């Protein structure tokens, strides 16, 4: 890269200054922060490179370099209060244990202007790294803005690995396939499936896993309806499935909030769960054990995933501090099928 190319780039980073001055990024950081343990000749070379590149160090870079203060940002916008609660417990516990300050910013999902405003709030607040829960973990607007600012970012529950972002996730496809096989092994052959929000890759992965399991049971019949990971959308989807002339004996909802809604509709219609209708969910959030009967579900360890994301983010920020550019990492956390009282073999005809 020649000097004229550097001048025309939108974002000049500390690494650009280091390359031009022939020093390490850490040395550039010491000069920018006016530390004393730098040779005068080295200081002059760095300052010359700073002036030539018109480099303006942001507050986040200063915090990262000094290692005196670590501030982690979280932008959240999730329709499931139960999921968000589990997630925040994980990030709060892990950041407190690592001595990091946590900054939470709420954002309206699927609104690029709102997403850019939320990202700018974090940048202005001098965060050293950001953790993104779903659905913002798959927002190109958020990711590109953070990367342009040189801020390390880790996404949680991205559905699939993204080559441009470190991720912590479960294998959604395998988890949904396991749950569907469980229903088939119980003897269910009429199964309803409620999809998650189309703005999340995990929704498509879970549907793919559901259909993959059904290929092993050619006598099974499935009905798929759209949901949006919210309780109200689960109510509407359950009504559609249970209004069928031949109603399903089991319904698999793509998250616990929608599964809880199915149980509610079943009760209102006088159906016994699980004798008349088996209901299963996904996530194993707190709602799965606070309703009756307790929900059979896929345990996605949301709190542990959030904690793992904080740990991964801190490792990436340390690598950046040392002048290294870490490759995106894909961390897959094991899932578990949790059997409770909402599932049983279908009632004999």
PyMOL commands that set and color helices and strands:
alter all, ss='L'
color gray80, all
select helices_A, chain A and resi 3-8+14-21+25-32+40-53+59-66+81-97+112-124+136-138+140-148+172-186+201-214+231-242+256-268+287-290+302-321
alter helices_A, ss='H'
color red, helices_A
select strands_A, chain A and resi 71-76+101-106+129-132+152-156+166-169+190-195+221-226+250-253+278-283+296-299+330-332+336-338
alter strands_A, ss='S'
color yellow, strands_A
deselect
rebuild
show_as cartoon
